[in-house]
Amino acid sequence: MPTVLLTGANGFLGQHLLRELRLAGVEVRALSRRPAADGEIAAMGGQPVARPIASRDRARALSSGAVTTNHRL
């Protein structure tokens, strides 16, 4: 199953993108700015990942195996 790293998953566009990716069978790692958002992301089928990403090594680990990274502002 392909994997995508998604930022902005709690925003208007990000929520729709997360749902569509999951319906297409894509595994989604979604960055979360706050603990309260983790439940929302999980309920949509995403794997919440706590922010901040303070190091380059952590960013590499999170994106490891991902076919793409999608960033929403």
N, C-alpha and C positions, 0 to 999 in steps of 0.2 A: 504494500500500500504506500503510495507517495505521501510525503510529509511536507507541510508548509509551515514556516514561521511567520506569524501574523502579529503586527502591532496595531493598536487602535481597535481591537476586537469589541470593545464596549461602546464604541461610537456608532453613529447611525449607519454609515456604510460598512464598517467593520462587522457589525452584528449580522447584516445580510450576507456579507461575504463568508463569514464563518459558517453560517447555516448552509449556504449553497455548497461550500467545499465539503462539508460533512455529508450532505446528501449525495455528492459525487463520489463518496468513499475515500476522501482525502483525510489523512490524520493532520490535525491542526494543533500546533503549539502556539498559544496566544499569550503575549505579554500583558501582564496585569499591573496597573499602577497602585491599586489598593486592595487589601484583603477582601473587602466586601464584593469586589468584582469577580473574585475567584469562583464563587458559586454561580454567578451568571454565566461565566465562560463555560464552566463544567456542564451546566444545564443545557447549553447549546451544543454540547458534544466536544468542546475543545479541551485541551490540556493546559490549565493555567500555569504560567511561569512568572514568578515574582520579579518585579523590577526593583531597583535599578540594575542595569547590567554595567557593573563598575569596572570591568576589566575586559580586555581584548580576548583573553583566554575563555572567559565565561561566554562571551558572544560567539566565539567559535564553537564551544561545546553545545550551545543551544541550537545553532544552525547546522550542526553536524548531521548529515543524513537528509537534510531538507532539500527538496528539489528547487525551491524558490523561497524568497523572503518577500513578504508583501507589507509595505509600510503605508499606513494611513495617518494623516495629520488631523 
